[in-house]
Amino acid sequence: QVKEWRDEIIFLHKVVPGAADRSYGIHVAKLAGLPAGAVARAQEVLGHLEGGERAGIAKELANDLPLFAASPNPVSAKPAGPSEIERALDAINPDELTPRDALEALYKLKTLLDED
């Protein structure tokens, strides 16, 4: 059984006889941590299908359905070697730092992070 509350759903972990009155697959996908772009695309497709545009648009949507196609803002791959921040962290020996040195190292790391 499912309850809707503030545009979210809550699965009540109670099985009742009969079919659900709607599909909750998109909500399950969101709960499972699928990429936001894939969930948004699935909502768009479902909106068209629920809006009565089933006849001609269903086949068109199915052909144009790649939920996991390259997003407009692709995530860049991690560089092959350690980043500048990783190298700076590796060079720090916390057991040998004075409180002042630790503060300076923290500021340096923050500056490196802001540059990325």
Secondary structure as the mmCIF struct_conf table of DSSP 4:
data_model
#
loop_
_struct_conf.conf_type_id
_struct_conf.id
_struct_conf.beg_label_comp_id
_struct_conf.beg_label_asym_id
_struct_conf.beg_label_seq_id
_struct_conf.end_label_comp_id
_struct_conf.end_label_asym_id
_struct_conf.end_label_seq_id
STRN STRN1 VAL A 2 TRP A 5
TURN_TY1_P TURN_TY1_P1 ARG A 6 ASP A 7
STRN STRN2 GLU A 8 PHE A 11
BEND BEND1 PRO A 17 GLY A 18
BEND BEND2 ASP A 21 ARG A 22
HELX_RH_AL_P HELX_RH_AL_P1 GLY A 25 LEU A 31
TURN_TY1_P TURN_TY1_P2 ALA A 32 GLY A 33
HELX_RH_AL_P HELX_RH_AL_P2 ALA A 36 GLU A 50
TURN_TY1_P TURN_TY1_P3 GLY A 51 GLY A 52
HELX_RH_AL_P HELX_RH_AL_P3 ARG A 54 ASN A 63
TURN_TY1_P TURN_TY1_P4 ASP A 64 ASP A 64
TURN_TY1_P TURN_TY1_P5 LEU A 67 PHE A 68
BEND BEND3 ALA A 69 ALA A 69
HELX_LH_PP_P HELX_LH_PP_P1 ALA A 70 SER A 71
BEND BEND4 PRO A 72 ASN A 73
HELX_LH_PP_P HELX_LH_PP_P2 PRO A 74 PRO A 79
BEND BEND5 ALA A 80 GLY A 81
HELX_RH_AL_P HELX_RH_AL_P4 GLU A 84 ASP A 90
TURN_TY1_P TURN_TY1_P6 ALA A 91 ALA A 91
HELX_RH_3T_P HELX_RH_3T_P1 PRO A 94 GLU A 96
HELX_RH_AL_P HELX_RH_AL_P5 PRO A 99 GLU A 115
#
